[in-house]
Amino acid sequence: MNDSIEKRIGARIRAARVQQGMTAAQVAECIGVSYGQFWKYEVAKSTISARTLAEIAELLSTPISFFFEEVALPADMLSSQSGRIALLSTYNRLDEAGRALLISIARSIVEAGDSQQLAAQ
């Protein structure tokens, strides 16, 4: 298997796991592997079987195609910074109106910051 494919699958497993609010240890226990083995899947140190990937997809309520998509994940999803992960997780739980409001608030904050930077120059 191509190393970049393994890395993409591992990163997407982690993103789906975080989105569902599960720890690596919880997922490992649910699919019947050790924490160490599951960690190897997430960091592409071990090749994952189709059966195990299907179990993870079902557990995380994620279509299996998600793990193979060519679209890059946002850097925020791969970050270990808990604030970014929490924000993304919260966004995913909102309805459409809530998402639109959150985006509007975020844009306002960015624009306010841009205005302050221009004024300081």
C-alpha positions as semicolon CSV with decimal commas, in nm:
position;residue;x (nm);y (nm);z (nm)
1;M;0,000;0,000;0,000
2;N;0,124;0,346;-0,085
3;D;0,258;0,524;0,225
4;S;0,064;0,841;0,145
5;I;-0,259;0,641;0,132
6;E;-0,184;0,490;0,473
7;K;-0,116;0,837;0,611
8;R;-0,440;0,972;0,466
9;I;-0,639;0,680;0,609
10;G;-0,475;0,721;0,950
11;A;-0,539;1,095;0,956
12;R;-0,900;1,042;0,858
13;I;-0,948;0,775;1,124
14;R;-0,822;1,022;1,381
15;A;-1,041;1,304;1,246
16;A;-1,354;1,085;1,252
17;R;-1,269;0,959;1,601
18;V;-1,221;1,312;1,737
19;Q;-1,539;1,430;1,567
20;Q;-1,731;1,156;1,750
21;G;-1,568;1,255;2,079
22;M;-1,400;0,920;2,133
23;T;-1,052;0,850;2,263
24;A;-0,813;0,619;2,083
25;A;-0,837;0,378;2,375
26;Q;-1,216;0,365;2,346
27;V;-1,207;0,290;1,974
28;A;-0,934;0,029;2,024
29;E;-1,140;-0,149;2,288
30;C;-1,455;-0,142;2,073
31;I;-1,282;-0,296;1,772
32;G;-1,085;-0,547;1,979
33;V;-0,727;-0,427;1,929
34;S;-0,471;-0,286;2,171
35;Y;-0,429;0,086;2,211
36;G;-0,078;0,052;2,065
37;Q;-0,207;-0,121;1,754
38;F;-0,478;0,140;1,704
39;W;-0,221;0,416;1,745
40;K;-0,016;0,251;1,469
41;Y;-0,319;0,272;1,238
42;E;-0,363;0,643;1,309
43;V;0,003;0,729;1,247
44;A;0,042;0,494;0,948
45;K;0,295;0,266;1,117
46;S;0,081;-0,039;1,047
47;T;-0,136;-0,136;0,752
48;I;-0,503;-0,165;0,843
49;S;-0,716;-0,448;0,708
50;A;-1,034;-0,382;0,515
51;R;-1,234;-0,561;0,786
52;T;-1,087;-0,343;1,064
53;L;-1,140;-0,026;0,863
54;A;-1,503;-0,127;0,804
55;E;-1,547;-0,183;1,180
56;I;-1,400;0,160;1,254
57;A;-1,622;0,324;0,991
58;E;-1,932;0,162;1,141
59;L;-1,831;0,250;1,498
60;L;-1,765;0,614;1,403
61;S;-2,079;0,642;1,186
62;T;-1,862;0,735;0,890
63;P;-1,895;0,609;0,532
64;I;-1,594;0,397;0,444
65;S;-1,537;0,615;0,137
66;F;-1,440;0,900;0,373
67;F;-1,110;0,727;0,445
68;F;-1,013;0,721;0,077
69;E;-1,120;1,066;-0,042
70;E;-0,853;1,271;-0,216
71;V;-0,966;1,598;-0,059
72;A;-0,716;1,714;0,201
73;L;-0,831;1,750;0,557
74;P;-0,808;2,097;0,705
75;A;-0,490;2,135;0,910
76;D;-0,712;2,207;1,210
77;M;-0,844;1,852;1,202
78;L;-0,494;1,712;1,219
79;S;-0,380;1,946;1,493
80;S;-0,340;1,830;1,849
81;Q;-0,461;2,167;1,974
82;S;-0,775;2,093;2,170
83;G;-0,938;2,430;2,101
84;R;-0,941;2,375;1,727
85;I;-1,069;2,023;1,764
86;A;-1,338;2,136;2,007
87;L;-1,448;2,411;1,768
88;L;-1,474;2,169;1,476
89;S;-1,657;1,913;1,688
90;T;-1,902;2,180;1,804
91;Y;-1,955;2,303;1,448
92;N;-2,039;1,950;1,334
93;R;-2,309;1,920;1,600
94;L;-2,486;2,243;1,500
95;D;-2,784;2,264;1,268
96;E;-2,755;2,475;0,952
97;A;-2,873;2,795;1,122
98;G;-2,623;2,748;1,403
99;R;-2,342;2,682;1,156
100;A;-2,427;2,997;0,962
101;L;-2,428;3,199;1,284
102;L;-2,093;3,054;1,397
103;I;-1,935;3,132;1,059
104;S;-2,072;3,486;1,074
105;I;-1,927;3,537;1,422
106;A;-1,589;3,397;1,317
107;R;-1,577;3,624;1,012
108;S;-1,662;3,925;1,227
109;I;-1,380;3,842;1,466
110;V;-1,132;3,802;1,179
111;E;-1,244;4,127;1,016
112;A;-1,214;4,312;1,347
113;G;-0,862;4,178;1,386
114;D;-0,773;4,280;1,030
115;S;-0,904;4,634;1,099
116;Q;-0,693;4,659;1,415
117;Q;-0,381;4,548;1,226
118;L;-0,441;4,808;0,955
119;A;-0,491;5,081;1,215
120;A;-0,166;4,983;1,390
121;Q;0,028;5,017;1,064
